[in-house]
Amino acid sequence: MDAFQTILKFFMNRKTAIGYSFMALLTMGGERVFSLVAFRCPCSNENFRYGLVFLFSPALVLLVIGYFLNSKTWKLFTGCWVNPRKIFPRGNICHFFYVFGQITLNALVAPVMWLSVALLNGTFYECAMSGLKNPAYLHAVCHSKSEKCFEELYKVACDKSSLPFSESDELKRTLQAQSQILGWCVIVTTALLSLLTTCCASCQSKVSHLQLMFWRVYEGTEKEQLEQIFQLYATKLSERNLKCFFENKEPEPISLPAFQAWEDASQLYSFSSSKQHYSTIHRLVEEGKKGIGEERETMLDLADRREIP
């Protein structure tokens, strides 16, 4: 039992790395499936567009999915039309761009993985660039090749050209080499940018390293317990409503946060060194104690939508 708990703790402490590894495996598997099942290079004037669609469209879809799955996206944009000050608060216009930048960086992980894997494989790039009609590019690729290279380069990806096998194979290897070089450039650039971004964030951090570790643990714990509390209160509320509906009884009031409290708790929180609050809810709980005696407790009766004092 102790060994199992040790293993579980090991994986929980490294859940971010495991998640990225699992995402990388899914990306490689997806790219392989696309290459073998769905991708069919037309070997015509459509090569360039067709190859680019398969190279960049899945990356765009993964980017959109990344935005959808990030809870900060909905915290930032929910209700922004009703209250524009929510995303552009007075005196801090750049706050929106800072938060949206963080969301974008997280959402870019999967698309970058896709581009890296697709470029290292070379299938999509080979098809796309074999159909490029740019004279300078054709001259660079077909240098020291026969004249047919300029006319039949788009057929090389499908092995349908009338070029000698040695030239055709060399052209395919050249296109694949270009693709792999670009793939490694994407990987190295992303790694350096990630390191630079992390270093800049750490250098400008108002929190020490140990306190930042505690903050991350607190955020994860609060999120897990918040989901459990949601489940608990949603179960209590649904059981009350169903029981009153079928037994034709008056509902008993259930204490729930006020609408403004829900709104305040949904705000994105930025750490302040003057007050050691580790989340929006933490700040509301600490600062709300002063006025809690003056405000009445809001009891929302969802059966008739009245406030009960």
Secondary structure as a PSIPRED ss2 file (coil, helix, strand):
# PSIPRED VFORMAT (PSIPRED V4.0)

   1 M C   1.000  0.000  0.000
   2 D H   0.000  1.000  0.000
   3 A H   0.000  1.000  0.000
   4 F H   0.000  1.000  0.000
   5 Q H   0.000  1.000  0.000
   6 T H   0.000  1.000  0.000
   7 I H   0.000  1.000  0.000
   8 L H   0.000  1.000  0.000
   9 K H   0.000  1.000  0.000
  10 F H   0.000  1.000  0.000
  11 F H   0.000  1.000  0.000
  12 M H   0.000  1.000  0.000
  13 N H   0.000  1.000  0.000
  14 R C   1.000  0.000  0.000
  15 K H   0.000  1.000  0.000
  16 T H   0.000  1.000  0.000
  17 A H   0.000  1.000  0.000
  18 I H   0.000  1.000  0.000
  19 G H   0.000  1.000  0.000
  20 Y H   0.000  1.000  0.000
  21 S H   0.000  1.000  0.000
  22 F H   0.000  1.000  0.000
  23 M H   0.000  1.000  0.000
  24 A H   0.000  1.000  0.000
  25 L H   0.000  1.000  0.000
  26 L H   0.000  1.000  0.000
  27 T H   0.000  1.000  0.000
  28 M H   0.000  1.000  0.000
  29 G H   0.000  1.000  0.000
  30 G H   0.000  1.000  0.000
  31 E H   0.000  1.000  0.000
  32 R H   0.000  1.000  0.000
  33 V H   0.000  1.000  0.000
  34 F H   0.000  1.000  0.000
  35 S H   0.000  1.000  0.000
  36 L H   0.000  1.000  0.000
  37 V H   0.000  1.000  0.000
  38 A H   0.000  1.000  0.000
  39 F C   1.000  0.000  0.000
  40 R C   1.000  0.000  0.000
  41 C C   1.000  0.000  0.000
  42 P C   1.000  0.000  0.000
  43 C C   1.000  0.000  0.000
  44 S C   1.000  0.000  0.000
  45 N C   1.000  0.000  0.000
  46 E C   1.000  0.000  0.000
  47 N H   0.000  1.000  0.000
  48 F H   0.000  1.000  0.000
  49 R H   0.000  1.000  0.000
  50 Y H   0.000  1.000  0.000
  51 G H   0.000  1.000  0.000
  52 L H   0.000  1.000  0.000
  53 V H   0.000  1.000  0.000
  54 F H   0.000  1.000  0.000
  55 L H   0.000  1.000  0.000
  56 F H   0.000  1.000  0.000
  57 S H   0.000  1.000  0.000
  58 P H   0.000  1.000  0.000
  59 A H   0.000  1.000  0.000
  60 L H   0.000  1.000  0.000
  61 V H   0.000  1.000  0.000
  62 L H   0.000  1.000  0.000
  63 L H   0.000  1.000  0.000
  64 V H   0.000  1.000  0.000
  65 I H   0.000  1.000  0.000
  66 G H   0.000  1.000  0.000
  67 Y H   0.000  1.000  0.000
  68 F H   0.000  1.000  0.000
  69 L H   0.000  1.000  0.000
  70 N C   1.000  0.000  0.000
  71 S H   0.000  1.000  0.000
  72 K H   0.000  1.000  0.000
  73 T H   0.000  1.000  0.000
  74 W H   0.000  1.000  0.000
  75 K H   0.000  1.000  0.000
  76 L H   0.000  1.000  0.000
  77 F H   0.000  1.000  0.000
  78 T C   1.000  0.000  0.000
  79 G C   1.000  0.000  0.000
  80 C C   1.000  0.000  0.000
  81 W C   1.000  0.000  0.000
  82 V C   1.000  0.000  0.000
  83 N C   1.000  0.000  0.000
  84 P H   0.000  1.000  0.000
  85 R H   0.000  1.000  0.000
  86 K H   0.000  1.000  0.000
  87 I C   1.000  0.000  0.000
  88 F C   1.000  0.000  0.000
  89 P C   1.000  0.000  0.000
  90 R C   1.000  0.000  0.000
  91 G C   1.000  0.000  0.000
  92 N C   1.000  0.000  0.000
  93 I C   1.000  0.000  0.000
  94 C H   0.000  1.000  0.000
  95 H H   0.000  1.000  0.000
  96 F H   0.000  1.000  0.000
  97 F H   0.000  1.000  0.000
  98 Y H   0.000  1.000  0.000
  99 V H   0.000  1.000  0.000
 100 F H   0.000  1.000  0.000
 101 G H   0.000  1.000  0.000
 102 Q H   0.000  1.000  0.000
 103 I H   0.000  1.000  0.000
 104 T H   0.000  1.000  0.000
 105 L H   0.000  1.000  0.000
 106 N H   0.000  1.000  0.000
 107 A H   0.000  1.000  0.000
 108 L C   1.000  0.000  0.000
 109 V H   0.000  1.000  0.000
 110 A H   0.000  1.000  0.000
 111 P H   0.000  1.000  0.000
 112 V H   0.000  1.000  0.000
 113 M H   0.000  1.000  0.000
 114 W H   0.000  1.000  0.000
 115 L H   0.000  1.000  0.000
 116 S H   0.000  1.000  0.000
 117 V H   0.000  1.000  0.000
 118 A H   0.000  1.000  0.000
 119 L H   0.000  1.000  0.000
 120 L H   0.000  1.000  0.000
 121 N H   0.000  1.000  0.000
 122 G C   1.000  0.000  0.000
 123 T H   0.000  1.000  0.000
 124 F H   0.000  1.000  0.000
 125 Y H   0.000  1.000  0.000
 126 E H   0.000  1.000  0.000
 127 C H   0.000  1.000  0.000
 128 A H   0.000  1.000  0.000
 129 M H   0.000  1.000  0.000
 130 S H   0.000  1.000  0.000
 131 G C   1.000  0.000  0.000
 132 L C   1.000  0.000  0.000
 133 K C   1.000  0.000  0.000
 134 N C   1.000  0.000  0.000
 135 P H   0.000  1.000  0.000
 136 A H   0.000  1.000  0.000
 137 Y H   0.000  1.000  0.000
 138 L H   0.000  1.000  0.000
 139 H H   0.000  1.000  0.000
 140 A H   0.000  1.000  0.000
 141 V H   0.000  1.000  0.000
 142 C C   1.000  0.000  0.000
 143 H C   1.000  0.000  0.000
 144 S C   1.000  0.000  0.000
 145 K C   1.000  0.000  0.000
 146 S C   1.000  0.000  0.000
 147 E C   1.000  0.000  0.000
 148 K H   0.000  1.000  0.000
 149 C H   0.000  1.000  0.000
 150 F H   0.000  1.000  0.000
 151 E H   0.000  1.000  0.000
 152 E H   0.000  1.000  0.000
 153 L H   0.000  1.000  0.000
 154 Y H   0.000  1.000  0.000
 155 K H   0.000  1.000  0.000
 156 V H   0.000  1.000  0.000
 157 A C   1.000  0.000  0.000
 158 C C   1.000  0.000  0.000
 159 D C   1.000  0.000  0.000
 160 K C   1.000  0.000  0.000
 161 S C   1.000  0.000  0.000
 162 S C   1.000  0.000  0.000
 163 L C   1.000  0.000  0.000
 164 P C   1.000  0.000  0.000
 165 F H   0.000  1.000  0.000
 166 S H   0.000  1.000  0.000
 167 E H   0.000  1.000  0.000
 168 S H   0.000  1.000  0.000
 169 D H   0.000  1.000  0.000
 170 E H   0.000  1.000  0.000
 171 L H   0.000  1.000  0.000
 172 K H   0.000  1.000  0.000
 173 R H   0.000  1.000  0.000
 174 T H   0.000  1.000  0.000
 175 L H   0.000  1.000  0.000
 176 Q H   0.000  1.000  0.000
 177 A H   0.000  1.000  0.000
 178 Q H   0.000  1.000  0.000
 179 S H   0.000  1.000  0.000
 180 Q H   0.000  1.000  0.000
 181 I H   0.000  1.000  0.000
 182 L H   0.000  1.000  0.000
 183 G H   0.000  1.000  0.000
 184 W H   0.000  1.000  0.000
 185 C H   0.000  1.000  0.000
 186 V H   0.000  1.000  0.000
 187 I H   0.000  1.000  0.000
 188 V H   0.000  1.000  0.000
 189 T H   0.000  1.000  0.000
 190 T H   0.000  1.000  0.000
 191 A H   0.000  1.000  0.000
 192 L H   0.000  1.000  0.000
 193 L H   0.000  1.000  0.000
 194 S H   0.000  1.000  0.000
 195 L H   0.000  1.000  0.000
 196 L H   0.000  1.000  0.000
 197 T H   0.000  1.000  0.000
 198 T H   0.000  1.000  0.000
 199 C H   0.000  1.000  0.000
 200 C H   0.000  1.000  0.000
 201 A H   0.000  1.000  0.000
 202 S H   0.000  1.000  0.000
 203 C H   0.000  1.000  0.000
 204 Q C   1.000  0.000  0.000
 205 S C   1.000  0.000  0.000
 206 K C   1.000  0.000  0.000
 207 V C   1.000  0.000  0.000
 208 S C   1.000  0.000  0.000
 209 H H   0.000  1.000  0.000
 210 L H   0.000  1.000  0.000
 211 Q H   0.000  1.000  0.000
 212 L H   0.000  1.000  0.000
 213 M H   0.000  1.000  0.000
 214 F H   0.000  1.000  0.000
 215 W H   0.000  1.000  0.000
 216 R H   0.000  1.000  0.000
 217 V H   0.000  1.000  0.000
 218 Y H   0.000  1.000  0.000
 219 E H   0.000  1.000  0.000
 220 G H   0.000  1.000  0.000
 221 T H   0.000  1.000  0.000
 222 E H   0.000  1.000  0.000
 223 K H   0.000  1.000  0.000
 224 E H   0.000  1.000  0.000
 225 Q H   0.000  1.000  0.000
 226 L H   0.000  1.000  0.000
 227 E H   0.000  1.000  0.000
 228 Q H   0.000  1.000  0.000
 229 I H   0.000  1.000  0.000
 230 F H   0.000  1.000  0.000
 231 Q H   0.000  1.000  0.000
 232 L H   0.000  1.000  0.000
 233 Y H   0.000  1.000  0.000
 234 A H   0.000  1.000  0.000
 235 T H   0.000  1.000  0.000
 236 K H   0.000  1.000  0.000
 237 L H   0.000  1.000  0.000
 238 S H   0.000  1.000  0.000
 239 E H   0.000  1.000  0.000
 240 R H   0.000  1.000  0.000
 241 N H   0.000  1.000  0.000
 242 L H   0.000  1.000  0.000
 243 K H   0.000  1.000  0.000
 244 C H   0.000  1.000  0.000
 245 F H   0.000  1.000  0.000
 246 F H   0.000  1.000  0.000
 247 E H   0.000  1.000  0.000
 248 N C   1.000  0.000  0.000
 249 K C   1.000  0.000  0.000
 250 E C   1.000  0.000  0.000
 251 P C   1.000  0.000  0.000
 252 E C   1.000  0.000  0.000
 253 P C   1.000  0.000  0.000
 254 I C   1.000  0.000  0.000
 255 S E   0.000  0.000  1.000
 256 L C   1.000  0.000  0.000
 257 P C   1.000  0.000  0.000
 258 A C   1.000  0.000  0.000
 259 F H   0.000  1.000  0.000
 260 Q H   0.000  1.000  0.000
 261 A H   0.000  1.000  0.000
 262 W H   0.000  1.000  0.000
 263 E H   0.000  1.000  0.000
 264 D H   0.000  1.000  0.000
 265 A H   0.000  1.000  0.000
 266 S C   1.000  0.000  0.000
 267 Q C   1.000  0.000  0.000
 268 L C   1.000  0.000  0.000
 269 Y C   1.000  0.000  0.000
 270 S C   1.000  0.000  0.000
 271 F C   1.000  0.000  0.000
 272 S E   0.000  0.000  1.000
 273 S C   1.000  0.000  0.000
 274 S C   1.000  0.000  0.000
 275 K E   0.000  0.000  1.000
 276 Q C   1.000  0.000  0.000
 277 H C   1.000  0.000  0.000
 278 Y C   1.000  0.000  0.000
 279 S C   1.000  0.000  0.000
 280 T H   0.000  1.000  0.000
 281 I H   0.000  1.000  0.000
 282 H H   0.000  1.000  0.000
 283 R H   0.000  1.000  0.000
 284 L H   0.000  1.000  0.000
 285 V H   0.000  1.000  0.000
 286 E H   0.000  1.000  0.000
 287 E H   0.000  1.000  0.000
 288 G H   0.000  1.000  0.000
 289 K C   1.000  0.000  0.000
 290 K C   1.000  0.000  0.000
 291 G C   1.000  0.000  0.000
 292 I C   1.000  0.000  0.000
 293 G C   1.000  0.000  0.000
 294 E C   1.000  0.000  0.000
 295 E C   1.000  0.000  0.000
 296 R C   1.000  0.000  0.000
 297 E C   1.000  0.000  0.000
 298 T C   1.000  0.000  0.000
 299 M E   0.000  0.000  1.000
 300 L E   0.000  0.000  1.000
 301 D E   0.000  0.000  1.000
 302 L C   1.000  0.000  0.000
 303 A C   1.000  0.000  0.000
 304 D C   1.000  0.000  0.000
 305 R C   1.000  0.000  0.000
 306 R E   0.000  0.000  1.000
 307 E E   0.000  0.000  1.000
 308 I E   0.000  0.000  1.000
 309 P C   1.000  0.000  0.000
